[in-house]
């Protein structure tokens, strides 16, 4: 059990370190792990929802991602976009449609709105946006309607997936595992804003210290057990 717990703690430390490394990454969502021992005790909670607060960490179970919204930073960039509320932008990747909260967009040589990796932002019809040449103004309304010099050219779609049916990929992208649908309810697209990471550095550093201490304590137990086994084996050989 202790060896398994060490492996679990290493994975948790890696997750926390990745969160800290992305504290300034636009639209980043922190991740973590639910330990199976915690999950088991939560499942055994009584009807009033009371659980034992003395929860130790067993084997790593389900990885989770926080969907809490990050701070919206006003940049003034014409194609800097942030989603206020739930959901994701849709971009066209090489291996299919991908989702993102990172609203850093720009125009490519074909006058398409793309992310830094060159993936086109998609409209409600699933098509890239084509921005005419020599337009004086690009305006994006809070409902996602894009207009150039007052003429609408399309509407940005904001989508979401069924709970848990999404997995993180590189470049701050998410891959839907079972499709996606337009977000229902109140959501606004904010032009000239970017959403910051939802990582809280002080909390992550505190958690990292806690996990490291647990790892060191368990390592001492393993070392002591290894010494005990060695001592028994030596005694048996001498006897």
C-alpha positions as MATLAB code, in Angstrom:
seq = 'XXXXXXXXXXXXXXXXXXXXXXXXXXXXXXXXXXXXXXXXXXXXXXXXXXXXXXXXXXXXXXXXXXXXXXXXXXXXXXXXXXXXXXXXXXXXXXXXXXXXXXXXXXXXXXXXXXXXXXXXXXXXXXXXXXXXXXXXXXXXXXXXXXXXXXXXXXXXXXXXXXXXXXXXXXXXXXXXXXXXXXXXXXXXXXXXXXXXXXXXXXXXXXXXXXXXXXXXXXXXXXXXXXXXXXXXXXXXXXX';
ca = [
       0.000    0.000    0.000;
       2.822    2.418    0.870;
       4.541    1.871   -2.494;
       1.236    2.494   -4.273;
       0.716    5.614   -2.199;
       4.166    6.904   -3.149;
       3.305    6.527   -6.813;
       0.037    8.374   -6.196;
       1.785   11.211   -4.400;
       4.298   11.560   -7.245;
       1.465   11.940   -9.750;
      -0.201   14.511   -7.519;
       3.065   16.463   -7.177;
       3.440   16.440  -10.960;
      -0.098   17.761  -11.368;
       0.456   20.541   -8.827;
       3.790   21.502  -10.410;
       2.072   21.735  -13.807;
      -0.588   23.992  -12.306;
       2.056   26.299  -10.846;
       3.946   26.382  -14.152;
       0.754   27.570  -15.889;
      -0.241   30.244  -13.396;
       0.139   32.888  -16.137;
      -1.239   30.817  -19.037;
      -4.317   32.362  -20.640;
      -7.473   30.328  -20.011;
      -5.637   27.528  -18.160;
      -7.747   25.282  -15.884;
      -6.041   23.678  -12.908;
      -6.157   19.906  -12.480;
      -5.757   17.448   -9.641;
      -6.524   13.896   -8.587;
      -9.158   12.338   -6.377;
      -7.607    9.598   -4.285;
      -9.584    6.328   -4.194;
      -9.528    6.294   -0.398;
     -11.203    9.687   -0.390;
     -13.708    8.603   -3.032;
     -14.582    5.457   -1.067;
     -15.258    7.393    2.129;
     -17.257   10.037    0.308;
     -19.372    7.252   -1.177;
     -19.987    5.939    2.335;
     -21.258    9.290    3.632;
     -24.456    9.158    5.645;
     -27.773   10.519    4.440;
     -26.992   13.942    5.861;
     -23.820   14.144    3.801;
     -21.498   13.835    6.806;
     -18.096   12.308    6.127;
     -15.014   11.568    8.158;
     -12.709   14.577    7.950;
      -9.644   12.431    8.667;
      -9.075   11.424    5.060;
      -5.691    9.977    4.152;
      -4.521    9.605    0.590;
      -4.611    6.163   -0.994;
      -4.175    5.348   -4.659;
      -4.828    7.997   -7.286;
      -8.258    7.624   -8.828;
     -10.031   10.079  -11.096;
      -8.310   13.145  -12.482;
     -10.424   16.271  -12.306;
     -10.270   19.706  -13.899;
     -11.527   22.850  -12.247;
     -13.996   24.767  -14.424;
     -13.883   27.832  -12.192;
     -13.552   30.975  -14.287;
     -10.285   32.867  -14.170;
      -9.943   36.631  -13.796;
     -10.855   38.624  -16.921;
      -8.025   40.964  -17.855;
      -8.797   43.922  -20.133;
      -6.185   44.069  -22.908;
      -7.905   46.162  -25.545;
      -6.833   43.724  -28.256;
      -9.359   43.618  -31.099;
      -9.195   39.823  -31.357;
      -8.569   39.123  -27.684;
     -11.717   37.333  -26.515;
     -12.904   35.971  -23.181;
     -15.956   33.910  -22.284;
     -17.864   35.170  -19.276;
     -19.724   32.086  -18.111;
     -19.528   28.428  -19.043;
     -18.344   26.948  -22.311;
     -15.520   26.925  -24.841;
     -14.552   28.382  -28.187;
     -14.338   25.862  -31.039;
     -11.256   25.753  -33.282;
     -10.451   23.489  -36.199;
      -7.451   21.333  -35.355;
      -5.514   18.950  -37.590;
      -7.274   15.965  -35.996;
     -10.736   17.418  -35.640;
     -12.498   20.146  -33.719;
     -10.964   21.187  -30.421;
     -12.200   23.379  -27.592;
     -10.391   26.155  -25.754;
     -10.909   28.925  -23.208;
      -7.789   30.747  -24.421;
      -9.153   33.582  -26.531;
      -5.885   34.814  -28.040;
      -6.748   35.176  -31.732;
      -5.277   36.916  -34.769;
      -5.647   37.116  -38.545;
      -3.629   34.782  -40.776;
      -2.582   35.393  -44.388;
      -5.981   34.160  -45.608;
      -7.753   36.713  -43.380;
      -9.111   33.967  -41.129;
      -9.350   34.377  -37.353;
      -6.941   31.816  -35.886;
      -5.277   30.929  -32.587;
      -1.455   31.077  -32.139;
      -1.188   27.531  -33.553;
      -2.987   28.622  -36.740;
      -6.246   26.789  -35.957;
      -9.268   28.706  -37.304;
     -11.960   29.870  -34.902;
     -15.274   28.346  -35.979;
     -18.691   29.917  -36.378;
     -22.062   28.548  -35.298;
     -22.183   26.885  -38.732;
     -18.820   25.193  -38.155;
     -16.980   27.395  -40.653;
     -13.923   29.671  -40.277;
     -14.501   33.427  -40.302;
     -13.360   35.309  -43.392;
     -12.536   38.951  -42.682;
     -12.617   41.275  -45.726;
      -9.521   43.238  -46.705;
      -9.193   46.912  -45.751;
     -11.902   46.985  -43.100;
     -11.558   49.801  -40.605;
     -13.249   48.091  -37.655;
     -13.869   44.580  -36.373;
     -16.541   44.554  -33.690;
     -17.584   41.486  -31.703;
     -20.835   41.696  -29.773;
     -21.385   39.877  -26.499;
     -23.559   37.314  -28.287;
     -20.581   36.468  -30.504;
     -21.721   38.305  -33.648;
     -18.732   39.542  -35.640;
     -19.188   42.686  -37.734;
     -16.749   44.465  -40.014;
     -17.496   48.150  -40.551;
     -21.034   47.419  -39.386;
     -21.656   44.428  -41.664;
     -22.134   41.063  -39.891;
     -19.893   38.230  -41.107;
     -20.938   35.467  -38.716;
     -21.410   34.463  -35.093;
     -18.951   32.771  -32.742;
     -20.360   29.645  -31.115;
     -19.764   28.818  -27.448;
     -20.199   25.128  -26.648;
     -19.957   22.717  -23.742;
     -19.672   18.965  -23.278;
     -21.457   16.444  -21.056;
     -19.874   16.327  -17.559;
     -16.512   14.573  -17.568;
     -16.536   14.000  -21.334;
     -13.507   16.128  -22.135;
      -9.762   15.621  -21.912;
      -6.870   18.053  -21.973;
      -4.446   18.191  -24.890;
      -1.392   20.365  -25.517;
      -1.460   24.054  -26.507;
      -4.266   24.754  -24.018;
      -6.758   22.704  -26.046;
      -9.447   20.244  -24.990;
     -10.711   17.238  -26.926;
     -14.431   16.426  -26.552;
     -15.026   12.713  -25.969;
     -18.721   12.623  -26.827;
     -19.474   15.652  -28.956;
     -20.590   19.072  -27.754;
     -23.603   21.382  -27.899;
     -24.114   25.140  -27.787;
     -24.224   26.483  -24.250;
     -27.685   27.093  -22.901;
     -28.127   29.979  -20.517;
     -26.394   33.277  -19.974;
     -22.941   33.561  -21.504;
     -21.135   36.600  -22.881;
     -18.150   36.994  -25.194;
     -16.009   39.914  -24.108;
     -13.988   41.619  -26.836;
     -10.719   43.126  -25.662;
     -10.396   40.787  -22.683;
      -8.479   37.604  -21.903;
      -9.297   35.080  -19.209;
      -6.425   34.359  -16.865;
      -5.501   31.028  -15.310;
      -7.724   29.876  -12.436;
      -4.685   28.596  -10.504;
      -4.290   30.136   -7.040;
      -0.514   30.038   -6.505;
      -0.492   30.235   -2.705;
      -2.950   27.354   -2.379;
      -1.038   25.248   -4.913;
       2.304   25.857   -3.205;
       0.794   24.980    0.182;
      -0.619   21.791   -1.277;
       2.716   20.942   -2.907;
       4.500   21.304    0.454;
       1.898   19.069    2.098;
       2.226   16.365   -0.549;
       6.029   16.521   -0.427;
       5.972   16.055    3.351;
       3.678   13.055    3.013;
       5.975   11.623    0.359;
       9.046   12.036    2.576;
       7.248   10.471    5.550;
       6.187    7.473    3.491;
       9.708    7.130    2.113;
      11.031    6.872    5.666;
       8.519    4.084    6.346;
       9.673    2.255    3.230;
      13.322    2.676    4.215;
      12.613    1.368    7.720;
      10.758   -1.637    6.324;
      13.572   -2.338    3.907;
      16.050   -2.210    6.800;
      13.860   -4.518    8.883;
      13.686   -7.094    6.081;
      17.444   -6.874    5.600;
      18.024   -7.372    9.327;
      15.762  -10.435    9.397;
      17.473  -11.932    6.371;
      20.912  -11.345    7.897;
      19.850  -12.945   11.189;
      18.490  -15.966    9.385;
      21.749  -16.405    7.450;
      23.805  -16.133   10.637;
      21.522  -18.608   12.429;
];
